[in-house]
Amino acid sequence: MTTEEPISFTGYWNAVDEAMLKLFAVDTTATGIGPDLIAAAQEVGRTPEDFAIWSGEKYGLNNYRRGGRL
């Protein structure tokens, strides 16, 4: 059995930004998503991509993987 080392907060935030950029062409800075909200998502076990999708839906962002345009 292998155990993965927990991702650091900075690593998690970077992964959220990568997912946001991939899905919505914006990052957390552009959307105003702050560290408290990101930390809360990490604490409850959301994956960075799940958090990015949730954030995009909450803020009405166009999902470019699902046919949106740049």
MIVO-554517 format. One record per residue (C-alpha): residue number from 1; x, y, z. Coordinates in pm, 1 decimal, always signed. Each point is the difference from the previous one (the first is absolute). Layout:
<tormars>
TORMAR  bafi         X         Y         Z
TORMAR   NUM         X         Y         Z
...
</tormars>
This chain:
<tormars>
TORMAR  bafi         X         Y         Z
TORMAR     1      +0.0      +0.0      +0.0
TORMAR     2    +126.6    +345.8     -87.4
TORMAR     3     -86.6    +324.7    +164.6
TORMAR     4     +17.1    +330.9    -174.4
TORMAR     5    +145.6    +298.5    +176.1
TORMAR     6    -264.2    +271.3     +46.3
TORMAR     7     +23.8    +287.1    -245.1
TORMAR     8    +110.2    +330.9    +148.6
TORMAR     9    -239.2    +293.3      -1.8
TORMAR    10    +212.0    +177.7    -259.4
TORMAR    11      +8.0    -313.3    -214.9
TORMAR    12    -377.5     -33.1     +29.1
TORMAR    13     -53.7    +365.8     -91.3
TORMAR    14    +230.4     -37.7    -302.0
TORMAR    15    -195.2    -307.8    -109.3
TORMAR    16    -327.1    +194.3     +34.2
TORMAR    17    +144.6    +278.5    -216.3
TORMAR    18    +111.7    -253.2    -262.0
TORMAR    19    -348.2    -153.8      -8.5
TORMAR    20    -166.6    +343.0     -16.1
TORMAR    21    +222.6    +104.2    -288.6
TORMAR    22     -62.9    -325.4    -184.1
TORMAR    23    -377.5     +11.9     +47.6
TORMAR    24     -81.5    +370.8      +5.2
TORMAR    25    +309.3    +189.4    -123.9
TORMAR    26     +22.6    +195.5    +329.1
TORMAR    27    +171.9     -64.8    +331.4
TORMAR    28    -100.1     +60.3    +359.1
TORMAR    29    +154.5    +348.1      -1.4
TORMAR    30    -218.4    +108.1    -292.6
TORMAR    31    -313.4    -136.3    +165.0
TORMAR    32     +76.2    +139.8    +345.1
TORMAR    33      -0.6    -341.9    +165.1
TORMAR    34    +202.1     +39.0    +317.5
TORMAR    35    +209.5    -228.1    +217.7
TORMAR    36    -273.9     -62.7    +258.0
TORMAR    37    -235.1    -153.8    -255.8
TORMAR    38    +280.6    -204.0    -156.3
TORMAR    39    +116.3    -124.1    +340.9
TORMAR    40    -355.2     -99.9     +92.6
TORMAR    41     -31.6    -203.0    -321.2
TORMAR    42    +328.6    -175.4     +70.8
TORMAR    43    -100.0     -74.0    +359.2
TORMAR    44    -322.4    -174.9    -103.4
TORMAR    45    +184.6    -207.3    -259.4
TORMAR    46    -110.8    +156.6    -328.1
TORMAR    47    +234.2     -66.2    -288.8
TORMAR    48    +142.1    +311.4    -165.1
TORMAR    49    -199.6     -74.1    -316.9
TORMAR    50    -325.3     -49.8    +196.1
TORMAR    51     +57.5    +330.4    +175.8
TORMAR    52     +73.7    +171.1    -333.4
TORMAR    53    -321.6    -137.8    -152.2
TORMAR    54    -203.1    +104.3    +304.4
TORMAR    55    +154.0    +347.7     -10.1
TORMAR    56     -66.2     +37.8    -371.3
TORMAR    57    -362.6     -97.6     +42.9
TORMAR    58     -41.0    +230.2    +301.7
TORMAR    59    +143.5    +299.7    -186.3
TORMAR    60    -162.0     -78.3    -337.3
TORMAR    61    +324.7     -55.7    -189.8
TORMAR    62      +3.6    -150.9    -350.3
TORMAR    63    +145.3    -351.1      +3.7
TORMAR    64    +225.9     -14.7    -305.1
TORMAR    65     +30.2    -378.6     +17.1
TORMAR    66    -376.1     -20.3     -52.9
TORMAR    67     -23.8    +215.2    -311.2
TORMAR    68     +57.7    +352.2    +129.4
TORMAR    69    +214.9    +234.9    -205.7
TORMAR    70    +299.2    +212.9     +82.3
</tormars>
